[in-house]
């Protein structure tokens, strides 16, 4: 089974909004170089946070309405959702340590 689940407008509510666990969402596009650099890091994090945080990716080219709804103007944009609300967000490619810090800080507050 894929660690980072592709999410679109059809399964968004089930996979993100109604999730029992926080969901780390990677807003990306196929043509985006930084997005491709971040992808293996997100896969690693998905393995490390298994059972604590779910991981999803949204292709903004195919799901423009989701990108618009969450004001995604630059990609990659990475957002942590809890109970349907964004509790942490980072724009642009960053290190694994940076993403871990974002997730850990947000989980402490949840």
N, CA, C and O atoms as a GROMACS GRO file, in nm:
protein
  440
    1UNK      N    1   0.084  -0.120   0.000
    1UNK     CA    2   0.000   0.000   0.000
    1UNK      C    3   0.088   0.126   0.000
    1UNK      O    4   0.192   0.131   0.066
    2UNK      N    5   0.045   0.224  -0.074
    2UNK     CA    6   0.119   0.349  -0.084
    2UNK      C    7   0.113   0.426   0.048
    2UNK      O    8   0.007   0.438   0.109
    3UNK      N    9   0.228   0.475   0.090
    3UNK     CA   10   0.234   0.550   0.216
    3UNK      C   11   0.171   0.688   0.205
    3UNK      O   12   0.109   0.737   0.300
    4UNK      N   13   0.188   0.750   0.088
    4UNK     CA   14   0.132   0.884   0.064
    4UNK      C   15   0.019   0.867  -0.036
    4UNK      O   16   0.042   0.835  -0.153
    5UNK      N   17  -0.103   0.889   0.012
    5UNK     CA   18  -0.221   0.860  -0.069
    5UNK      C   19  -0.257   0.977  -0.161
    5UNK      O   20  -0.269   1.090  -0.114
    6UNK      N   21  -0.275   0.951  -0.291
    6UNK     CA   22  -0.324   1.057  -0.379
    6UNK      C   23  -0.467   1.096  -0.340
    6UNK      O   24  -0.553   1.009  -0.324
    7UNK      N   25  -0.490   1.225  -0.326
    7UNK     CA   26  -0.621   1.273  -0.286
    7UNK      C   27  -0.669   1.373  -0.390
    7UNK      O   28  -0.590   1.450  -0.445
    8UNK      N   29  -0.800   1.370  -0.416
    8UNK     CA   30  -0.859   1.463  -0.512
    8UNK      C   31  -0.991   1.516  -0.456
    8UNK      O   32  -1.025   1.490  -0.341
    9UNK      N   33  -1.064   1.590  -0.537
    9UNK     CA   34  -1.189   1.649  -0.488
    9UNK      C   35  -1.291   1.543  -0.447
    9UNK      O   36  -1.374   1.566  -0.360
   10UNK      N   37  -1.285   1.427  -0.511
   10UNK     CA   38  -1.383   1.322  -0.480
   10UNK      C   39  -1.361   1.258  -0.343
   10UNK      O   40  -1.457   1.228  -0.272
   11UNK      N   41  -1.233   1.237  -0.306
   11UNK     CA   42  -1.209   1.168  -0.177
   11UNK      C   43  -1.153   1.262  -0.069
   11UNK      O   44  -1.114   1.216   0.038
   12UNK      N   45  -1.148   1.392  -0.097
   12UNK     CA   46  -1.092   1.490  -0.003
   12UNK      C   47  -1.160   1.483   0.135
   12UNK      O   48  -1.092   1.473   0.237
   13UNK      N   49  -1.293   1.488   0.138
   13UNK     CA   50  -1.363   1.489   0.266
   13UNK      C   51  -1.334   1.362   0.346
   13UNK      O   52  -1.306   1.369   0.465
   14UNK      N   53  -1.341   1.248   0.280
   14UNK     CA   54  -1.319   1.120   0.349
   14UNK      C   55  -1.175   1.108   0.398
   14UNK      O   56  -1.152   1.063   0.510
   15UNK      N   57  -1.078   1.148   0.316
   15UNK     CA   58  -0.937   1.126   0.348
   15UNK      C   59  -0.876   1.235   0.436
   15UNK      O   60  -0.785   1.207   0.514
   16UNK      N   61  -0.925   1.358   0.424
   16UNK     CA   62  -0.862   1.469   0.498
   16UNK      C   63  -0.957   1.530   0.600
   16UNK      O   64  -0.927   1.533   0.719
   17UNK      N   65  -1.071   1.578   0.555
   17UNK     CA   66  -1.161   1.651   0.645
   17UNK      C   67  -1.217   1.563   0.757
   17UNK      O   68  -1.232   1.609   0.870
   18UNK      N   69  -1.247   1.438   0.726
   18UNK     CA   70  -1.308   1.350   0.826
   18UNK      C   71  -1.209   1.250   0.886
   18UNK      O   72  -1.251   1.154   0.952
   19UNK      N   73  -1.081   1.270   0.864
   19UNK     CA   74  -0.980   1.177   0.915
   19UNK      C   75  -0.974   1.181   1.067
   19UNK      O   76  -0.983   1.287   1.129
   20UNK      N   77  -0.957   1.065   1.126
   20UNK     CA   78  -0.943   1.055   1.272
   20UNK      C   79  -0.803   1.095   1.317
   20UNK      O   80  -0.782   1.128   1.434
   21UNK      N   81  -0.708   1.092   1.226
   21UNK     CA   82  -0.570   1.132   1.258
   21UNK      C   83  -0.538   1.259   1.179
   21UNK      O   84  -0.600   1.286   1.076
   22UNK      N   85  -0.440   1.337   1.227
   22UNK     CA   86  -0.397   1.452   1.148
   22UNK      C   87  -0.347   1.406   1.010
   22UNK      O   88  -0.296   1.295   0.997
   23UNK      N   89  -0.362   1.492   0.910
   23UNK     CA   90  -0.322   1.456   0.774
   23UNK      C   91  -0.225   1.562   0.721
   23UNK      O   92  -0.256   1.681   0.719
   24UNK      N   93  -0.107   1.517   0.678
   24UNK     CA   94  -0.005   1.602   0.618
   24UNK      C   95  -0.028   1.599   0.468
   24UNK      O   96  -0.013   1.495   0.405
   25UNK      N   97  -0.065   1.713   0.411
   25UNK     CA   98  -0.101   1.719   0.269
   25UNK      C   99   0.007   1.792   0.190
   25UNK      O  100   0.046   1.904   0.224
   26UNK      N  101   0.054   1.728   0.085
   26UNK     CA  102   0.153   1.784  -0.007
   26UNK      C  103   0.078   1.831  -0.132
   26UNK      O  104   0.032   1.749  -0.211
   27UNK      N  105   0.068   1.964  -0.150
   27UNK     CA  106   0.011   2.020  -0.272
   27UNK      C  107   0.126   2.033  -0.372
   27UNK      O  108   0.222   2.105  -0.346
   28UNK      N  109   0.117   1.965  -0.485
   28UNK     CA  110   0.229   1.954  -0.578
   28UNK      C  111   0.179   1.953  -0.723
   28UNK      O  112   0.059   1.956  -0.749
   29UNK      N  113   0.274   1.949  -0.817
   29UNK     CA  114   0.244   1.931  -0.959
   29UNK      C  115   0.358   1.854  -1.024
   29UNK      O  116   0.472   1.860  -0.979
   30UNK      N  117   0.325   1.783  -1.130
   30UNK     CA  118   0.421   1.698  -1.201
   30UNK      C  119   0.542   1.777  -1.252
   30UNK      O  120   0.655   1.728  -1.246
   31UNK      N  121   0.519   1.897  -1.302
   31UNK     CA  122   0.623   1.979  -1.365
   31UNK      C  123   0.711   2.054  -1.265
   31UNK      O  124   0.808   2.118  -1.305
   32UNK      N  125   0.680   2.046  -1.137
   32UNK     CA  126   0.747   2.125  -1.033
   32UNK      C  127   0.872   2.052  -0.981
   32UNK      O  128   0.861   1.950  -0.914
   33UNK      N  129   0.990   2.106  -1.014
   33UNK     CA  130   1.116   2.046  -0.971
   33UNK      C  131   1.128   2.033  -0.820
   33UNK      O  132   1.158   1.925  -0.771
   34UNK      N  133   1.104   2.141  -0.743
   34UNK     CA  134   1.112   2.130  -0.597
   34UNK      C  135   1.013   2.027  -0.541
   34UNK      O  136   1.042   1.961  -0.441
   35UNK      N  137   0.897   2.014  -0.605
   35UNK     CA  138   0.799   1.914  -0.560
   35UNK      C  139   0.857   1.773  -0.573
   35UNK      O  140   0.840   1.689  -0.484
   36UNK      N  141   0.926   1.748  -0.684
   36UNK     CA  142   0.987   1.616  -0.706
   36UNK      C  143   1.099   1.590  -0.606
   36UNK      O  144   1.121   1.476  -0.565
   37UNK      N  145   1.170   1.697  -0.566
   37UNK     CA  146   1.277   1.682  -0.466
   37UNK      C  147   1.219   1.647  -0.328
   37UNK      O  148   1.278   1.569  -0.254
   38UNK      N  149   1.105   1.703  -0.296
   38UNK     CA  150   1.043   1.685  -0.165
   38UNK      C  151   0.974   1.549  -0.154
   38UNK      O  152   0.964   1.494  -0.044
   39UNK      N  153   0.928   1.495  -0.264
   39UNK     CA  154   0.849   1.372  -0.262
   39UNK      C  155   0.913   1.255  -0.186
   39UNK      O  156   0.844   1.193  -0.105
   40UNK      N  157   1.042   1.222  -0.207
   40UNK     CA  158   1.100   1.110  -0.131
   40UNK      C  159   1.108   1.140   0.019
   40UNK      O  160   1.098   1.048   0.102
   41UNK      N  161   1.126   1.266   0.054
   41UNK     CA  162   1.130   1.305   0.196
   41UNK      C  163   0.992   1.282   0.260
   41UNK      O  164   0.983   1.234   0.373
   42UNK      N  165   0.888   1.318   0.187
   42UNK     CA  166   0.751   1.298   0.237
   42UNK      C  167   0.723   1.149   0.255
   42UNK      O  168   0.660   1.109   0.353
   43UNK      N  169   0.771   1.067   0.161
   43UNK     CA  170   0.754   0.921   0.173
   43UNK      C  171   0.823   0.869   0.300
   43UNK      O  172   0.767   0.786   0.371
   44UNK      N  173   0.943   0.918   0.328
   44UNK     CA  174   1.016   0.877   0.450
   44UNK      C  175   0.938   0.917   0.574
   44UNK      O  176   0.923   0.837   0.667
   45UNK      N  177   0.890   1.040   0.576
   45UNK     CA  178   0.815   1.088   0.692
   45UNK      C  179   0.688   1.006   0.712
   45UNK      O  180   0.649   0.978   0.826
   46UNK      N  181   0.624   0.968   0.603
   46UNK     CA  182   0.502   0.886   0.612
   46UNK      C  183   0.532   0.756   0.686
   46UNK      O  184   0.450   0.709   0.765
   47UNK      N  185   0.648   0.697   0.658
   47UNK     CA  186   0.686   0.575   0.728
   47UNK      C  187   0.714   0.600   0.875
   47UNK      O  188   0.677   0.520   0.961
   48UNK      N  189   0.781   0.711   0.904
   48UNK     CA  190   0.818   0.742   1.043
   48UNK      C  191   0.697   0.779   1.130
   48UNK      O  192   0.696   0.751   1.250
   49UNK      N  193   0.597   0.840   1.070
   49UNK     CA  194   0.480   0.884   1.148
   49UNK      C  195   0.361   0.791   1.130
   49UNK      O  196   0.248   0.826   1.166
   50UNK      N  197   0.384   0.672   1.075
   50UNK     CA  198   0.275   0.576   1.053
   50UNK      C  199   0.197   0.554   1.182
   50UNK      O  200   0.255   0.530   1.287
   51UNK      N  201   0.064   0.564   1.172
   51UNK     CA  202  -0.022   0.545   1.288
   51UNK      C  203  -0.050   0.675   1.363
   51UNK      O  204  -0.148   0.683   1.437
   52UNK      N  205   0.035   0.776   1.346
   52UNK     CA  206   0.016   0.904   1.415
   52UNK      C  207  -0.037   1.011   1.321
   52UNK      O  208  -0.122   1.092   1.359
   53UNK      N  209   0.014   1.010   1.198
   53UNK     CA  210  -0.022   1.111   1.097
   53UNK      C  211  -0.041   1.039   0.964
   53UNK      O  212   0.039   0.953   0.926
   54UNK      N  213  -0.148   1.075   0.893
   54UNK     CA  214  -0.170   1.024   0.758
   54UNK      C  215  -0.104   1.121   0.660
   54UNK      O  216  -0.087   1.239   0.690
   55UNK      N  217  -0.066   1.071   0.544
   55UNK     CA  218   0.000   1.154   0.443
   55UNK      C  219  -0.078   1.145   0.313
   55UNK      O  220  -0.118   1.037   0.269
   56UNK      N  221  -0.096   1.262   0.251
   56UNK     CA  222  -0.172   1.269   0.126
   56UNK      C  223  -0.104   1.368   0.032
   56UNK      O  224  -0.031   1.457   0.076
   57UNK      N  225  -0.129   1.351  -0.098
   57UNK     CA  226  -0.077   1.446  -0.195
   57UNK      C  227  -0.189   1.486  -0.289
   57UNK      O  228  -0.272   1.405  -0.329
   58UNK      N  229  -0.189   1.615  -0.322
   58UNK     CA  230  -0.291   1.671  -0.411
   58UNK      C  231  -0.221   1.733  -0.531
   58UNK      O  232  -0.142   1.826  -0.516
   59UNK      N  233  -0.250   1.681  -0.650
   59UNK     CA  234  -0.197   1.738  -0.772
   59UNK      C  235  -0.279   1.863  -0.803
   59UNK      O  236  -0.397   1.854  -0.838
   60UNK      N  237  -0.216   1.981  -0.790
   60UNK     CA  238  -0.291   2.106  -0.806
   60UNK      C  239  -0.340   2.129  -0.949
   60UNK      O  240  -0.439   2.199  -0.970
   61UNK      N  241  -0.272   2.071  -1.047
   61UNK     CA  242  -0.317   2.085  -1.186
   61UNK      C  243  -0.450   2.011  -1.208
   61UNK      O  244  -0.534   2.056  -1.285
   62UNK      N  245  -0.467   1.900  -1.140
   62UNK     CA  246  -0.588   1.819  -1.156
   62UNK      C  247  -0.696   1.855  -1.055
   62UNK      O  248  -0.812   1.817  -1.073
   63UNK      N  249  -0.660   1.928  -0.948
   63UNK     CA  250  -0.754   1.961  -0.841
   63UNK      C  251  -0.742   2.109  -0.804
   63UNK      O  252  -0.717   2.145  -0.689
   64UNK      N  253  -0.761   2.192  -0.906
   64UNK     CA  254  -0.743   2.336  -0.890
   64UNK      C  255  -0.835   2.395  -0.783
   64UNK      O  256  -0.797   2.488  -0.713
   65UNK      N  257  -0.957   2.340  -0.771
   65UNK     CA  258  -1.051   2.394  -0.673
   65UNK      C  259  -1.001   2.375  -0.530
   65UNK      O  260  -1.026   2.460  -0.444
   66UNK      N  261  -0.931   2.265  -0.503
   66UNK     CA  262  -0.874   2.245  -0.369
   66UNK      C  263  -0.760   2.343  -0.345
   66UNK      O  264  -0.749   2.401  -0.237
   67UNK      N  265  -0.676   2.362  -0.445
   67UNK     CA  266  -0.566   2.458  -0.432
   67UNK      C  267  -0.622   2.598  -0.406
   67UNK      O  268  -0.570   2.670  -0.321
   68UNK      N  269  -0.725   2.635  -0.478
   68UNK     CA  270  -0.785   2.767  -0.459
   68UNK      C  271  -0.848   2.780  -0.320
   68UNK      O  272  -0.832   2.882  -0.254
   69UNK      N  273  -0.918   2.678  -0.279
   69UNK     CA  274  -0.987   2.682  -0.149
   69UNK      C  275  -0.889   2.705  -0.034
   69UNK      O  276  -0.922   2.774   0.063
   70UNK      N  277  -0.769   2.649  -0.045
   70UNK     CA  278  -0.670   2.660   0.063
   70UNK      C  279  -0.558   2.760   0.029
   70UNK      O  280  -0.450   2.756   0.089
   71UNK      N  281  -0.586   2.848  -0.068
   71UNK     CA  282  -0.493   2.957  -0.102
   71UNK      C  283  -0.352   2.907  -0.133
   71UNK      O  284  -0.253   2.965  -0.088
   72UNK      N  285  -0.344   2.801  -0.210
   72UNK     CA  286  -0.214   2.748  -0.252
   72UNK      C  287  -0.172   2.822  -0.378
   72UNK      O  288  -0.222   2.795  -0.487
   73UNK      N  289  -0.079   2.918  -0.361
   73UNK     CA  290  -0.033   2.999  -0.474
   73UNK      C  291   0.105   2.954  -0.521
   73UNK      O  292   0.141   2.977  -0.637
   74UNK      N  293   0.182   2.892  -0.434
   74UNK     CA  294   0.315   2.842  -0.467
   74UNK      C  295   0.322   2.695  -0.428
   74UNK      O  296   0.261   2.653  -0.330
   75UNK      N  297   0.396   2.618  -0.506
   75UNK     CA  298   0.413   2.478  -0.471
   75UNK      C  299   0.562   2.445  -0.466
   75UNK      O  300   0.641   2.508  -0.536
   76UNK      N  301   0.600   2.350  -0.385
   76UNK     CA  302   0.512   2.272  -0.298
   76UNK      C  303   0.462   2.354  -0.180
   76UNK      O  304   0.536   2.435  -0.123
   77UNK      N  305   0.338   2.332  -0.144
   77UNK     CA  306   0.282   2.381  -0.018
   77UNK      C  307   0.247   2.257   0.062
   77UNK      O  308   0.180   2.166   0.011
   78UNK      N  309   0.293   2.254   0.186
   78UNK     CA  310   0.268   2.139   0.272
   78UNK      C  311   0.188   2.187   0.392
   78UNK      O  312   0.227   2.281   0.461
   79UNK      N  313   0.076   2.122   0.416
   79UNK     CA  314  -0.013   2.166   0.523
   79UNK      C  315  -0.053   2.046   0.608
   79UNK      O  316  -0.078   1.937   0.558
   80UNK      N  317  -0.058   2.070   0.738
   80UNK     CA  318  -0.104   1.966   0.832
   80UNK      C  319  -0.246   2.000   0.874
   80UNK      O  320  -0.270   2.106   0.932
   81UNK      N  321  -0.338   1.911   0.844
   81UNK     CA  322  -0.479   1.930   0.878
   81UNK      C  323  -0.512   1.846   1.001
   81UNK      O  324  -0.467   1.732   1.014
   82UNK      N  325  -0.590   1.903   1.090
   82UNK     CA  326  -0.644   1.827   1.203
   82UNK      C  327  -0.791   1.864   1.216
   82UNK      O  328  -0.825   1.982   1.231
   83UNK      N  329  -0.877   1.764   1.210
   83UNK     CA  330  -1.022   1.785   1.219
   83UNK      C  331  -1.069   1.889   1.117
   83UNK      O  332  -1.154   1.972   1.148
   84UNK      N  333  -1.013   1.883   0.997
   84UNK     CA  334  -1.057   1.970   0.889
   84UNK      C  335  -0.997   2.109   0.888
   84UNK      O  336  -1.030   2.188   0.800
   85UNK      N  337  -0.910   2.141   0.983
   85UNK     CA  338  -0.849   2.273   0.991
   85UNK      C  339  -0.698   2.264   0.968
   85UNK      O  340  -0.635   2.166   1.008
   86UNK      N  341  -0.642   2.366   0.902
   86UNK     CA  342  -0.497   2.370   0.887
   86UNK      C  343  -0.436   2.414   1.020
   86UNK      O  344  -0.468   2.521   1.072
   87UNK      N  345  -0.348   2.330   1.075
   87UNK     CA  346  -0.283   2.362   1.203
   87UNK      C  347  -0.136   2.399   1.184
   87UNK      O  348  -0.073   2.452   1.275
   88UNK      N  349  -0.082   2.371   1.066
   88UNK     CA  350   0.056   2.410   1.032
   88UNK      C  351   0.068   2.410   0.881
   88UNK      O  352   0.003   2.332   0.812
   89UNK      N  353   0.153   2.501   0.830
   89UNK     CA  354   0.170   2.509   0.685
   89UNK      C  355   0.308   2.561   0.653
   89UNK      O  356   0.363   2.646   0.724
   90UNK      N  357   0.365   2.510   0.546
   90UNK     CA  358   0.495   2.554   0.499
   90UNK      C  359   0.493   2.558   0.348
   90UNK      O  360   0.443   2.467   0.283
   91UNK      N  361   0.547   2.667   0.292
   91UNK     CA  362   0.551   2.684   0.148
   91UNK      C  363   0.695   2.671   0.102
   91UNK      O  364   0.785   2.732   0.160
   92UNK      N  365   0.716   2.591  -0.002
   92UNK     CA  366   0.848   2.574  -0.058
   92UNK      C  367   0.917   2.449  -0.008
   92UNK      O  368   0.882   2.393   0.096
   93UNK      N  369   1.015   2.406  -0.084
   93UNK     CA  370   1.092   2.287  -0.049
   93UNK      C  371   1.176   2.318   0.075
   93UNK      O  372   1.232   2.427   0.088
   94UNK      N  373   1.184   2.220   0.164
   94UNK     CA  374   1.263   2.236   0.286
   94UNK      C  375   1.324   2.101   0.323
   94UNK      O  376   1.300   2.000   0.256
   95UNK      N  377   1.402   2.102   0.428
   95UNK     CA  378   1.469   1.979   0.472
   95UNK      C  379   1.371   1.888   0.548
   95UNK      O  380   1.266   1.932   0.594
   96UNK      N  381   1.409   1.763   0.557
   96UNK     CA  382   1.330   1.667   0.634
   96UNK      C  383   1.317   1.715   0.778
   96UNK      O  384   1.209   1.706   0.837
   97UNK      N  385   1.425   1.767   0.835
   97UNK     CA  386   1.423   1.816   0.973
   97UNK      C  387   1.322   1.930   0.989
   97UNK      O  388   1.254   1.940   1.091
   98UNK      N  389   1.314   2.014   0.889
   98UNK     CA  390   1.219   2.125   0.893
   98UNK      C  391   1.075   2.074   0.896
   98UNK      O  392   0.993   2.123   0.974
   99UNK      N  393   1.044   1.977   0.812
   99UNK     CA  394   0.909   1.921   0.810
   99UNK      C  395   0.879   1.846   0.940
   99UNK      O  396   0.768   1.854   0.992
  100UNK      N  397   0.978   1.773   0.991
  100UNK     CA  398   0.958   1.702   1.118
  100UNK      C  399   0.927   1.800   1.229
  100UNK      O  400   0.837   1.777   1.310
  101UNK      N  401   1.000   1.911   1.233
  101UNK     CA  402   0.976   2.014   1.334
  101UNK      C  403   0.835   2.070   1.324
  101UNK      O  404   0.768   2.089   1.425
  102UNK      N  405   0.792   2.096   1.202
  102UNK     CA  406   0.656   2.147   1.179
  102UNK      C  407   0.552   2.049   1.231
  102UNK      O  408   0.457   2.089   1.300
  103UNK      N  409   0.569   1.922   1.197
  103UNK     CA  410   0.473   1.819   1.239
  103UNK      C  411   0.476   1.804   1.392
  103UNK      O  412   0.371   1.802   1.456
  104UNK      N  413   0.596   1.793   1.448
  104UNK     CA  414   0.608   1.771   1.593
  104UNK      C  415   0.549   1.886   1.673
  104UNK      O  416   0.479   1.864   1.772
  105UNK      N  417   0.577   2.010   1.632
  105UNK     CA  418   0.521   2.127   1.702
  105UNK      C  419   0.368   2.125   1.695
  105UNK      O  420   0.301   2.153   1.795
  106UNK      N  421   0.314   2.093   1.579
  106UNK     CA  422   0.169   2.089   1.564
  106UNK      C  423   0.107   1.977   1.647
  106UNK      O  424   0.002   1.996   1.708
  107UNK      N  425   0.172   1.860   1.650
  107UNK     CA  426   0.117   1.747   1.727
  107UNK      C  427   0.116   1.777   1.876
  107UNK      O  428   0.027   1.731   1.948
  108UNK      N  429   0.213   1.854   1.925
  108UNK     CA  430   0.215   1.892   2.067
  108UNK      C  431   0.092   1.973   2.105
  108UNK      O  432   0.044   1.965   2.219
  109UNK      N  433   0.040   2.051   2.012
  109UNK     CA  434  -0.073   2.139   2.039
  109UNK      C  435  -0.208   2.072   2.019
  109UNK      O  436  -0.311   2.124   2.064
  110UNK      N  437  -0.207   1.957   1.952
  110UNK     CA  438  -0.334   1.889   1.922
  110UNK      C  439  -0.381   1.810   2.041
  110UNK      O  440  -0.486   1.745   2.035
   0.00000   0.00000   0.00000
